[in-house]
Amino acid sequence: MRKQQFRKTPLATSLSLLLGASSMMAFQANAAEEGAQDDQGIEVIEVKGIRGSLIKSMDVKRSATGVVDAITAEDMGKFPDTNLAESLQRITGIAIDRSNGEGSKVTARGFGPEFNLVTLNGRHMPASSLEATNASSSRAYDFANIASEGVAGVEVSKTGKASLPTGGIGSTINILTTRPLNAPGLKATFGVKGVMDDSTDEGDSITPELSGLYSNTFADNTIGVAISASYQERDSGNKQAFTGGWRTFPGNINGYDWAGGNADWGGLIPASEGAHENYPDADGIYSVPQSVGYSFHEVERTRTNGQLTLQYSPVDSVTATLDYTYAKNEFSDQYNDVSAWYNFGPSSGVWTDGPVSAPLVYTEAFGAPGDLAMGAGSFETVNENKSLGFNLEWQVNDNFELEFDYHDSSAESRPDSPYGSNNVIGMATWVRAVTSTDFSNDFPVLSITYPDGVSGINAADMRVTGSSFRNSQMKSEIEQAQIKGSYVFDDGIVESINFGISSSEMNNRSAFSNVQQDNWGGVGAAGDLPLDAFVLDSIGDKFDASGSGDPALLQEFFRWDFNTIRAIADQTYGVLGGVGDCGTSFCASSDMTTDRRTKEEITAAYVEFNFAGEMGDMPFHVSVGARYEETDVTSRALVPTYSNIAWAGDNEFNLISTGEQEFSELTGDYSNFLPNIDFDIDVTEEVKLRASISKTIARPGYDRIQGGQTLNSLVRINGGSGQRGNPGLKPFESTNYDLSAEWYYEEGSYASVGFFYKDSKNFIGTDVVREATFNLPHPAQGSRYDAAVAALGADATTTEIRNYIIANYPDTVNELGQILGVAGDDDAAMFDITIPVNQDDAVLKGWELAVQHLIGDTGFGFQANATLVSGDFDYDNASQEPQFALPGMSDTYNLVAFYDKDGLQARIAYNWRDEFLAGESFFSGKPNPIYVESYGQWDFNVSYEATENVTVFLEGINLTDEYNRAHERASQQLVNLAETGRRFNIGARYTF
């Protein structure tokens, strides 16, 4: 909508000033200039809504130094999508990961979430997350914690710049919030929304979301106050089909010889026995599934966000800002599942062609009935983010400006239940005679044949089996102080100089413990549990994926409440082995088995020279900058300690634990010189060309730089083995080259094409160092051993040598008959320690294509963009050897069509991401790739300005009810299939 107004402080103009600048210094200068224009009564044309947002975002891209894309709020308190990650996916070069059907983490130009940095108003933000079965090591930021209503804009810098904090090879994503003195006067909006998620079976059909934003200035616009808050409850669900991993073998490996006890467990019966059709190629590889199952999740999410900003400008040249940002995301996932584990006995099946063979059908029969497992889980966690910041800007004179900025921020993820963060209890009934799975469709069809005389499952036969109560925690803190300056020259080719110094201290703690009972054969007796605790339920009718309607599918399982069975098991069985804080085996423990604590101290300085001139009649700009950083790493980790080595068998030497753990500490340091050059030239008034060269870094995961060292308990005569982190790792480093052409042919319309090339190094592999850890005396490397060999001869067996030492040195033998090492006599055992090292290089390159077009004054318009990315590496699915690959690399494209006129706004958007390697799983010590399959999703939103102040709207996410699917080496090797359903929001917004 376009309208003419003569008021002094139009909201859209102020927001445009806020969002169109590339730094907070520029915000202040532009706001002052615009205010002066308003005072003179200059006519201001205000463009609002979708068109206004696109025009402002395009202006940011056009005026930026380097390659920058942006998203701005359509109006105050109205971001284009309900989630920041879902908005970011519309940007060329950006792809997202989804969690529970909602945008979560960002991949940029082929670099996954770990390689992208998120800042808030230019400040490096900490990130935290939890893993289900181990301590988190991730630096990736989860955008699901942040509501979009309080965000004014997001800028994505895809090229390096000396003034930007380090940590993003793929991109630096800067979230911008409202500053009241940049938009003087009273501004306020309040929104109410109903969230309708058709994926939930047990939650409320509609849940509330409330949001509000208030901004005002006082005392002749010298004092400003802005408050924003949002609260959302979301009840959702998802249904998943899964496997428990795949055991992979060379094609010439046959199955376990149950009589002879040789060959490999899980291998196929030899081809000569004819049990398998299209037997895998002998020179290829094949994989068999560990288990197949289905799970049904009910999720409750409560997200609370708030921000308070106070500003004071006693004179025009000084502005002080104090702000506090808070975000809390409470997450609860209650689920039930049913699964069947394959025991890798005699099998039959039908196989795909090699060299990577996967089963189309895989079947095993059991001599005795096998277990049909039915579990329940309770995942209850909370993520909490806090940031307190202070900023002081001083316009020293017309040319010179200084800025001081300080913030103390934290991100914490922890359990939100007294029983732990991620808890599961298994139950089973033994009713499987034959188990078969059809993998020929997207959905795996699990079939069960009951034993003779059994017609179905019976609640009276249910028994508790294994359980796991996990306590996962992570907290990251950043304290950062920065001084920035800018000097603008009145004339000459040097336009300005920017400079700054900063000091940051980043502390991270990630910890984990697990109280696990592996009682998979069952505990207690059938009948211990009340029959009314179990509800018989079906499976196939809950899925829509291809194959889920197969009549051969297992049709029944028992659903039961986790908390009910946990309480009964706690009272009935008590201690089964491990003990948690509650005194039984059915809660988590605060005695951590993994506890990593890392401190990174970063000192940085930068300078940027900005040049401007003309080549003929073509204006150009050049920015030359450099950033120098020094990083000191201190890393501590809790590790078990050992006092000795016991010679327990012929060639078996065991570490003797002290029963205690202690922190070990390692240190490291590195420095980086990071230059950048950005050049752009206006070939015509409409056409701009750019070229950029920059160097950027990202830091390794916390597990790679941990200070602790763990040893494998079994030692050999020539020594032992173990693992430790390496705080001396260099950061990932990329030299980036960018070329682009941009054609701004009409207001709000442009087309662009860009090429990027990233020459990256320092990716992490492993190496082995040999060292005497703990200085443990080895009982077979001293005078006793030499005396035995001298007495018995060089041909003596280890048994003879052991017996000689036991007989002649009884004071060095413990009560178990084990020979102990003697300090001062026996040499210290040497250990082969595996450590992470900087090892691999990679090149990524790609094309970014974008077009945005507003169709005159019709109100219609569209956006389209695509990113094509490739690398000089490929994952070889036919190999079982460790190999380097970069997760997250994939092509993407977006299509958006919209209408915006006369108070009616409508937008429909499609986002597609190609298949990509997500990471590796490890089964029997061998790596297996995991691929997330291609995925496309339709979303829409429509709003109508019922009055000048009231807008009503409707939003829809995943309109066609798409599902996500992941597999290993072949598409038949399902890892997970998740159906998350559609989501709709209906609401109204009142703007003052």
N, C-alpha and C positions, 0 to 999 in steps of 0.2 A: 504494500500500500504506500502511495506517495502523497504527501500533503505539505502545504506551505504554512509555516508558523513564524511568529515574530517574538516568541518568548525568549527570555535571556538564557535559560539553561535547559535546553531540550535534552531529554534523556538519551536519545539515540546518538546525538552528537558527542555527548560526554563519554558514552560507552565506546564509541568509535575511537575517541582519543585514548581511552584506557587500553583498548585492545590492539590498536594499530601500531603502537610503538614496540620496539624490541627490547627496551629496558625501562626500569622504573624511573631513571633520570629523564628519559624522553617523555614519559607520561606527564611529569610535572611541567616540563617546558611547554609541551603542546597544550595542556590544559590552561596554562596562563595565557598563552597566545589566543586560544579560542575564546576565553572569557573576555579578553579585550575586544575582540570582534563583536561579541554579543552586546557589550556595553555600548558599542557604536550603533547598535540597531541593525546590523547587517542581517539580511534575510537568510535563514537556515532551512534547507530542505532536508526533511527527516525521512529516511527510508527504513521501514521496520520489517519484521517478520522474516520469512525465509529469504526473500530477496535481499533484505538489509544484511542479514548474517553472511550470505554468500559474497556480497560486495565487500564487506569489511574483511572477510577472510582472504579474498583475492588481493585487497590492498596490502595486507600484511605480507603475502607471498611476493608481491611485485616490488615492495620497497625494502625488503629484507636484504641483509648481507649474507651471501651463501644461499643454500637451498633450504628453504623454510616453508612449511605448510601450516595452516592454522584452522581452527574451528572457533567460532564465536557464538555466544548466546543470541538467539533470535530476538529476544527481548529480555529485560531484567528478570532473572529467576527462571528462564525457559531455555534450557539447553536442547539441542536437536534430538538427542536420544535420552532414554531413561538411565543409561549407564555410560560412563566416560569411555570405556573400552569399546563399546558398541558404536560410539561416535568416531573414535579413532580409526576403526576399521574402514571408514569411508575415505580415508586419506591414502593417496597413492603411496605404495611401498609398505603399508602397514597391514599386518594380519594379526588375528587374535586367537587366543585359546579360550574355550568356554568351559565353565564349571556349573553344573546343574542348570544348563540352558542359559547362562548369563555370561556376558563378556568378563574375562578375568585378567589375562596377561597379554602382553604385546610382543610381537615379533616385527622387526623393522629391517627391510632389505635383506632378508634371509638370516638375520641374527636373532636368536631366540630371546626370551625374557631376561635371561641372565646378563645379556650384553647391552641392555638399554637402561638409561638413567632417567629417573623421575625427579623433578624439582617442583617446589611450591613457591611461586613468586621469586624464582631464581635460587632458591635454597635447596641444597641436597637433602632429600627426604630419606629417612631410614625405612627399611622394609622387613617384615617378618612373616613367617608362614609355618605351618606344621606338616610333617609327614606322618603317615599312619603307623609305620613300623620301624622308624628310625629317627634320629635327630636331623632336623632340617639343616641344610647347608646353603640355602638359596638366598641370593640377593635380589630376586625378582619382586617387583612391586605388584600388588593385587588391587586392581581398580574397582573390584566389587566392594571395597571398604568405603568408597567415596561416592556420595550422592551427587548427581549432576546439577541439582537445583541451585546450589551455592557457588557454582563455578561460572565465571564470566567468560573464560576462554581457555583454549589450550594451543600452545605453539609447539611444533615438532621440528627441531633442527636436525637435519640429516647430514650436514657437513660439520666438521669440527671448527671451533672458534676459540681463540685463546681465553676469552672472558668466561666461557662456560665451564662449570665444574666437570671433572673427569669421571668416567665410569660408563659412558655410552659409546660403544663402537657402532651399533646400528643407528641410534638416535638419542637425542636428549629431549625429553618431553616435559615442558614447563606448564604447570597448571596455574592459571591466573584467577585471583579473587578480587572482589570489589574494594576500591579505595574511595571513601566518601568525599574527600576534598577534590578528587578528580571529576566528580559529578555533583556539584553543589546543589543544595536544596533537598526537599523531602522526596524520597523515592521509597515505595514500599509495595510489596506484593505478597499475597497469601494464596496458597494452593491446597486443595484437598483432592485426593485421588483414591479410587477403589481399585485394588490389584486383584484381578481374576486370573487364576492359573488352573487350567483344566487338567493338569497332570496330577493333582492331589486326589487321593481317594478318601482320606480321613480328615484333612484340614478344612478350614473354613473356605467357602466358595468365593468369598470376597474379603480382603483384608485392607486395612487403612494405610494411607500415606499422607502425612501432613508436612507442609514446607512453608517457610516464610522468610522474607528478607526485608529488612528495614535499613534505610540509609538517610542520614540527615546531617545538615551542617548548622552551626550556630555562631554567634558573635562575629557577624560579618564574614562568615565562611572561613574563620580561623580555627574552628573546632569541628571535627567530624566524628560521627559515630556510625558504624555499620554492624548490624547483627543479622546473621543468617542461621537457620536451623532447619533440620528435616528429621522426620521419624517415619520409618517404614516397617511394616510387618508383611512378610510374604510366606504363605503356605504353598508348598509345591511338592512334587514327587517325581520320581523317575523309575523306570524299569530297565533292568540290565540283564543281558545274557553274557556269560563270561567263561573263560577257561582258566585253569590254575597254572598256566605255563605249558611250554612244549619242550619235550626232550628230543634233542637232535642227534642223529648218528650218520656216519659215512655209510653209503649204500652197501658196502660189503660187510657190515657188522650185523651178525645174527643175534637172535634173542637169547635170553638167559636159559641155560641148560639146567632145568629144575632137578634133573637126576645127577648130572656131573658137577653142577655148581660153577660153571665157567661162562664165558662170553659176557655181554653187557645186559644189565637189567633194563628192560624197556625196548630192546631190539626186537625185530620181527622174527617170527618163525621162518626158517630157511625157505627159499622159493620152491625148493624141490618138494615140499610138503603140500603145496597147492592151496594154502589157506587164504592167500591174497591174490586179487586180480590186478593185473598191470603192475607187477612187483617193481619197486623202485630200482633205478639204474644202479649198478654196482659202482660206477665211477661218479655218482652224484651224492646227494644227501637226502635224508627223509626225517620227518618229525612225527612224534606221537604225543597225544594230549595227556596232561596229568590229571585234569578233571574238567567237568562241564557242569554249569549250573546257571541258576537264575536268581536275581535278587530284586526286592521290591522296597523302595525307599520312600519315606515320608519326611520332608524337610521343613523346618521352621527357621526363618531368618528374621532377626530384628536388627535394623540398622539405624543408628542415631548419629547425626552429624551436627556440628555447630561451629560457628566462628564469630569472634568479636574483634572488631578493629576500631582503635581509637587513634585519631590524628590531631595534631596541634601545629599550627603555623603562626607563630607570634608575629613574624614579619614575612614579607613575600619571599625572602631568600632562604628561609629555614622551614623545613617540615619534619616533624617527628611522628613516627608511626609505631604503635604498639599493637600486636595482634596475637591472638590465641586461637588455635585450630584444634578441634577435637573430633574424633571419629571412633565409633564402636560398632562392631559387627558381631552379633551373637548368633551362633549357628548350631542347630541341633538336627541330627540325622538319625532316625530310628528305622531299622530295616530288618527284614526277614529274608532268608535265602534257602534254597534247596540245591544240593549238588551231589554228584557221583564221582568218586575218585577211581581212576583206573589203577589197578595193582600191577600192571605190566606182566600179566601171565600170558598163556597161550591166546593168540588173537587172530582175527581175520579182518579183511577189509578190501576196499577198492581205492586205487591210488591214481593221482594225476601223473602226467608225464614229467620226467626230470628235466634238467638236473636237480631241481629243487622239487621233491615229491611231497605232496601233502595228501592226507586222507580225504576222500569224498565220503566214505563210510568207514568207521572204525568200531570193532566189536570185540568184547572180551567176555568169556564165560568163567564162572567161579566154581571151584570144587565145593566150597561151603558158601552159604549166603553172605554177600557183602553188605556193607552199610550204606544206607541212603541218608545222607547228612542233611540236617535242617538246623540252620543257625540263626541267631539274632544278634544285632549289634546296636550300640548306642554311641554315636560320635557327637560329643558336645564340646564345643570350643568357643573361644571369644578372641577377637582381634581388637586391639585398642591402640589408637594413634593419637599422640599429643605433640603440639608444636607451639612454643612460645618464642616470639620474635620481636626484635626492636630494630628500627631503621631510622637513621638521621640523615637528611639531605641538606646540603648547604651550597647555595649558589653564591660562591665567593664574590664573583663579579660577572660581567656579561660573558666572559670567556671561560671562566674556570669554575668547575663544580666538583664537590667532594661528597662521598657517601660512606657512611658506616652502617654495617648490617651485622646483627648477631641473632643467632637462634639456638635454642636447646630443644631438640626433638627426640621422640622415642616412638618405637613400634613394638608392641608386645603381643605374642600369641600364646595362649595357655589353655588348660582344660577348663571347662565350665560345668564340671560334675565332680562330686566327691569320689567317684570311682575311677576317674581317669579321662583322658582326652579321646581315646579310641578303643572301645571295649567290645569284645565278642565272646559269646558262649555258644559252643557247639552241642548239638544233640543228634541222635541217630536212632534208627531202627534197622535191623538186619534183614532186608527183604530182597536183595538183588541176586538173581541167579545169572542173568545175562544182561549186559549193559552195552548199548550201541548208540553212536551219535552220527547223524547225517550232517555233514558240513558243506553240502553242495549249494545251499542258499546262503543269503546274508545271515539268517537266523539259524543257529545250530539246533538240530532236533534231537533231544536226548530221549531215548526209549529204554524202558526197564521191563524185563520179564521176571515175574515173581516166581519163587520156588513152587513146586507142586503143593497144593493144599492151601496156598496163600492167595487171596483175591485182592488184597489192598493193604494199606498201612493202618495201624491200630495205635491209638493214643496210649494204651496200656503198655505198649512195648517200647515207648520212648525212654531213652537214658541220656543223661548228661555225658558229654565226651570232653574234648579239650576246651580251654578257655584262654583268653589273653586280655589283660588289663594294662593299658599303656599310658604312660605319663610323658607327654611330649611338650616341650616348652621352648620358646625362643624370644629373645628380647634384643633389639638393636637400638643404640642411642648415638646421636650425632650432636656434638657441640661445635659450632662453627662461628668464627668471626671474620669479617671481610672489610677491607677498606678499598674503595674504588674512587677513581678520579677521571675527569675528562677535561681537556683543554681544547677549545675551538679557536682556530686562527681566523683573523679577519680577512685575509687574502692569501694568495699563493696556492700552489698545487696541493700542499698539505692541508687538508680540511680540518682534521682533529687528531688528537692523541688520547687514547684511553689506556688506563693502567690500573693495576690493583694488586693487593697481596691478601692472602687468606691463611688461616690456620684452622685445621679441623682435627677433632679427635672422634674416632668412630669405635664404639665398643659393641661387641656382639657376644651373646651367650646362647648356645643351643644345647639342650640337654634332653635325655631320654632314658626311661626305664621301662621294664616290661615284666609283669608277673604272669608267666605263661605256664599252663599245664597241658602236657601232650598226652592226655589220657584218651587217645582216639579209640581205644577198645571199650570205652565206657566205664563209668564209675557207679557204685551203688548197684541197685537192682531195678528191673522193670517194675513199675508200680510205685516207686518212691514219690512220683510227682502226681498232683491231682489231675484227673482227666479233664476237668473243665478249664484247665489252663491252655488247652490246645483247640484251635479252630481249623477245621478242614477247609482248604482253599484250592482253587484251580490255578492254572498257569497260562495256557495258550490264549485265553480270551483277554488277557491283559496286554498283549503285544500286537503291533500292527506290521512289523517287519516281514519281509518276504520269507516264507517258510513257517511262520509261527502258527498257521492254521493246519499244519500236518496232523492227521489223526493219530499218527504213531507217537506223537509227543507225550511225555509223561504228563498226566492230567491232575495229579493231586500232591499236596504237601500240607504240612501243618504250620500254621502261623501262630506265633505266641509272643507274649510281651516280655521284653528283655528284663525289665526291672522286677517283674513278678518272679520269673525263674531265678534271677540272680539272688533275690532275697531267700527263696526256698533253698537253693543250693548252698548259700552262705550258712544257713542254720543247720542243714542236713549233713553237709560234707566238711565244712570248715576248712581245715588245712589239708591240702592235697600235695603240697610240695613247697612252691614259692609262697611267700607271705607278703601281703601289702600292708599299708598303713592301718587298715581296719582290723588287723590281726588274723585274717583268714586269707585264702587264695583268691578271693573274689573282689579285689579292688587293686588299684595301682599303688606303687611304692614311690615315696619321695627320695629314696636312696638311688641316685642316678648311676647307671652303668656307662652312659656316655655323657660327658659334660665338657663342652668346648668353650673356651673364653679367649676372645681375640681382641686386641687393641691395635688400631691403625692410626698413626699420627701423620698427618699430611700438611706440609707447608708448601705454599704455592705463590708464585708471582707471575704476572703477565703484563704485556704491553701490546697495544695495537696502534698502528699508524694508518690513518684513513686519507686517501688521496682522491681528488676529483679533478677532472679536466675534460678536454674535448679532443677527439680525433676528427679533424675536419669539423663537421657540424654534428658529430655524434658524441653526446655526453657519456663519460665513463666514470666508474668508481673502482678503486682498488683498496683493499684492506689487507695489510700485512701484519700478522701477529705471531706471538710466540708465548708459550706457557712453560714454565719450569716447575717441576714438582719433586719433592723428596718425601718418601714414605718410609716410616719405620714400623715394623710389625713385631708385636709381642704376642705370642700365642701359647696358651696353657691348656692342658687337657688332663682329665682324670683317667688314670690308667692303673691296671692291677700291678702289684709288685710281687717279686719273687725272691726267695732266699737261697735256693739251691737247686741242684739237678739230681734226680734219683735215677739210677740204672735199674730199670724195672724188668727188663726182659732181654733176650739175646741182643736185639738191636733196637731196643726201645728205651729212650731216656725221657723222663717226664719232668717238667718244671714243677717245683714245689712253691705253691703260692703262700704268701704271708697272710692271706685272707683279708688284706686291706688294699685300699686304693689310695693313690696320692697324685697330686698334680705335678706334671713335668712341664718344663717351659723351654720353648725354642724361640729364636728371634731371627729376623731377616730385615733387609732394607733394599730399596731400589730408588732410582731417580729417573725422571723422564723429561726430555726436551721435546715439546710438541708445537711445531710451527704450523701456520696456515696462511694461505694466500687466497683471497677471493677477488674475482674480477667480474664486473658486469658492464655492459655497454648498451646504450639505447640506439640501435641501428636506425630505427625510425621512432616516431612517437608511440607506435603500437608494438614494436618488436624489440625484445630484450634478449641478449645472449649472455650466458654466464659460464665461468670456468672456476673451479675451486680445487685446491690441493690442501690436504690437512692430514694430521696424524692424531689419532685418538687411542685411548686405552680403556680396558675394562678389567676388573680385578677378579681373581680366582674365587671359587666357592670356598666357604669356611671349612669344609671337610678337607680340602686340599692343603690348606695352610695350618691345620691344627697342630698343636705342639706335642700331642701325645703319641706314644709308641706302644703298640700291642704286639705280643709274641704268641706264636702258635705253641700250644702246650706240649706237643710231641717234638722231641729233639732226636737227632740221629748222631751217630758216632763222629761224624764230621761237622756237627753243629746244627743250628736251628734256623728258623725263619720268622719273619714278622713284618709289620707295616708301620709306617708313621707318616705324618704330614710333613710339609716343607714350607715354612714361612718365608723362605728365601726365593720362592717362585716369582718370576717376573710377571707383570700383568700381561694380558692379551693386548696386542698392539696391531693397529691397522693403519696403513697409509692409503688415503682415500683420494680418488680422482673423480671429478664430476664435470660434465658438460651438459648444458641444457639450452633450449631455445623456447621462448615464451612469446605468444602473440596475443595481446590484449586488444581485440578488434572492436569491442563495444563495451558500454558500461555493464559491468558484471559478467562479461563473457570473455573467455580466453581459451586458448589451446596451448599445450606445452608438450615437449618431448625431452627426455633427459636420459643420459647414459651415466652409469656409475661403475667404478672399478675399485675393489677393495683388496689390497694386498696385505694379508693378515698373517701374524706369526705368534709364536709362544703358546700355541695350544698344547694341552697337557697330555703327556703319556706317562710311562713308568720306567724306572730304572732300579737296579739292585745295588746296594752298597753292603760291604761286609764289615761288621764291627762287633766288638765285645760289649754287649748290652748288659747292664747290671753287674758286670764282672763276676758271673756265676761260674764256680769251678766245675769243670767237666770231669766226671769220675773215670773216664776212659782216656784221659790225657795227662797222666801224672806218673809219679814213681811207682805206685802200686801196679798200674797197668804194665809199666816197663819191667817190673820184677816178675810178674806173671808170665810175660812173653819170654824173659830170660830163662825161667824155670821150666816152661812147657815147650818152648821152641816156637819158631816163627809160624809153624803150621797149625798152631793151637786154634781151636774154634772159640767163638765168643762165649759159648756155654762153659767151656773149660776154664777160660780166663775168669769169668764171673765167679765160678765155684772156687777157684784158687784165692781170689780176693776175699770172698766171704769167709773162707776157712782161715786165712792168715791175717786178716785185718778186721776182726769182728766188731771193733769199736767204731768202725765207719759204716756199719750196716744198721738200718733202722728196724723197727719191730715187724715190718712187712717183708723183710728179707731183701730190701732194696739197698744198693750201694750208693752212698751219698758222696758228693764232691767234697774235697778237702781244700779249703782256702789256703793259699800260700804254698801248696804242693801241686795241686792240679792246675793246669792252664785254664784260663778263662775261656768259656765256650764262645765260638764265633757264630754270628747270626747273619744270614742273608736278609737284609731289610729292604723291602720294596717301598720306594718313595715316588711321589709324583714329581715329574720334571718337565720343563718346557721342551717340547720335542717336535711338534708338527706345525707346518705352515699351510695356508689355504688362500686361494684366490676366489672371490665372489665378484660377479659382474652381472649387470642387468640393465633393463630399459624400463623407464617410467613414462607412461602415456596418459594424458589427461585432457578433457575438454569440459567446459562449463558454458552453458548457453542460456541466456534469458531471451525469450521470444517476444521482443518488442514490449508493448504494453498489454499483451494478452493475459499476463499473469502466469503463463506457462513457462516452464524451463526444464532443463535436464542437466545431469552430470554423468560422466562416464570416465572411468580410469582403469588402467591395467598395469600390473607390474610383472615383468618377466625376469626371473633371476636364475642363474646357474653357477656352478662351482667346478673347480678342477679336481673334484674327488667324487667317487661313487661308492656306495656300500655294496659289496659283493655278497649277495644272498647265498651263494653256493659255498661260501667259506665259513669255517667255524673259528678262524683265527681272529684275535683282536685287531681291529682296524679303525682308522680315524674317519670320522664323518661329523658334519656340523648339523645338529638337530634344528628343525624349524624352517629350513629353506623350502620355499614353494612359490608358485605363481599365484596371483590373486587378481580379481577384477571386481568392480562395483558399477552398478547402474542405478541411477536415481532420477525419478521424474516427479515434478511438483507443480502445484498451482497455488498462487498467492495473489488474491485481489479482492477488494471490497470486503475485507474482514474474514474471508474464507481462506484457509490454508490447508493443503493436502499434500502428502508426500508418500510415495511408495518406493522402496529401496530393495535391491537385491545385492547380496554379497556372496562371493564364491572364493573358496580357497582350495588349491589343488592338494593332492596327497603329499605328505611330508614325513620324514623320519623324525619321530618324537624322542627317541632315545634307545636304550638297550636294556633288556632284562638278562639276568644271569641264571642259568639252570645247570647244575652240576659243574659250576665254574666256567661254563662256556657262554660267550655273549650271543644274544639273539636280538636282532633289530625289531623295533616296534614302529609300525607305520600308522599314522592317522589318515584315513581315507578322505578323498575330496568331499567337500561339503558346501552346499549353497542354501541360503536362507532369505525368505521374503519378509520384510517388515513394512508397516505403514503407520502414519499418524495423520489425523485430521483435526482441525480446530476451527472454531467460529467465534468471532467477537460479537456476542449477543448485545452488549452495550459498549460504551467507551471504556468501561472499567472491567467488565466481566467477559471472560473467555471460557468456553466449554470445549473439551477435547476428548478424543478417543485414540488410543494407541494399540497396535497389535504387533506381536513379536513371534516369529516362526509360524507364519500363517499356514503353510502347507504341512506342518507337523513333521519336519525332517528329523532323522535320527543320526547319531554319530556312530562310527564304526572304526575299530582299529584291529590290525592283524600283524602277524610276524612275517616270516619270509615269503609266504604265499597267502593269497586272499582267503583260502580255506582255513588258514591257521588263525582263527579268531582269537583276539585278546579280550575285546569288550565291545558290546553293542549297547548303546544307551538311548532310550526314548525319553525325551524331556517335555514333550507336549507344547501347546500354544500358551501364550500369555497375553492378556488384554488389560489395559488401564483405561478407566473412565474417570473424568474429573472436571474440575472447574478452577479457574484462577482469577483472583480479584487483584487489580493493580490500582494503587492510589495515584 
